[in-house]
């Protein structure tokens, strides 16, 4: 089980080796052990879905000067017949030397689908919702293509009217059609996807600075959110 924290760089003095690692802390039902703590400036990982489609993902601190801490925990149940564990922002707390506390990130709300190094980023749409590529991380000069998979009219509308997808930053997509736009300037571009009736669904494109990505390894990580038994 892995928890991911957004933590100030002041934690850089901590160590990944500790005499308490591997020791169990016993509650009424569960035994919990901290296996490791690892500090990373960016976490990159990949997933593969049942259709064998591989997607790349990236997690970065929300503000400069922060870093990520990956805490790996081992949880065992030696008492109850079964136990329900809820994984959310209240599931754990990490404290630094200045007594500030940091809680786990909600991965689904902070992760970016990583299209860096690709010439095109695909965003799929159906029933007025962008459901694949919703938070796209791209390089300058990358083309984003919105593909309609619905049997209805849909649209994308940017908050910044200067994004030239259509009049006022809005473009309509007929059933089965696509729309493409090339982003050249670094920055965050928020927009909504919609259909004939409310609600609208938020999405975002982040254009990373035009610098070569480092050689950070792509890991195989499984994040658990919500309740599981």
C-alpha angles and dihedrals in degrees: 000000000000131000121193121207131189102222137174116257088246085088089069089099092066120099133229090221118072136159089229094058110109094021115123124234109204125211130176093287113000136056113215127192128183104226100180147342120212129183118212133171090215134006117216122184141158135223133196122208129211089270090058093249111151118212128189121218137191133199120190134170113274094234136027115267093037128102138193125252117202110205117193115201133187115212123191132179114212098156119042128055087238137353134202115220119195115208111199141113090296095052096092143001131212121197130197131207093274090058094249114144128220127195130202119283119246095240097197090058098044107034122102126210101237114228095159111138091026124109092217137030116205121214113187121208133196133161091001094305132110100221104167123045091014092150105034124187111198143163122250109275094032118134119227114208122197111204120198114218095171133099090229140067115275136177145199120214125189123210088223108067089200090075098101102221092116144317109333092358093297129117132182123222120203118211112293095005131117138216127208133196130173117220115209105167123071115243145086119291116194122197142157132235120214148163135201096306136031145302110074119207122223122231136165144206119208116197108202121216112276097257130120112267116243124246096264111160119247109233135201104238131164116203120199120207128174127014126331135167 
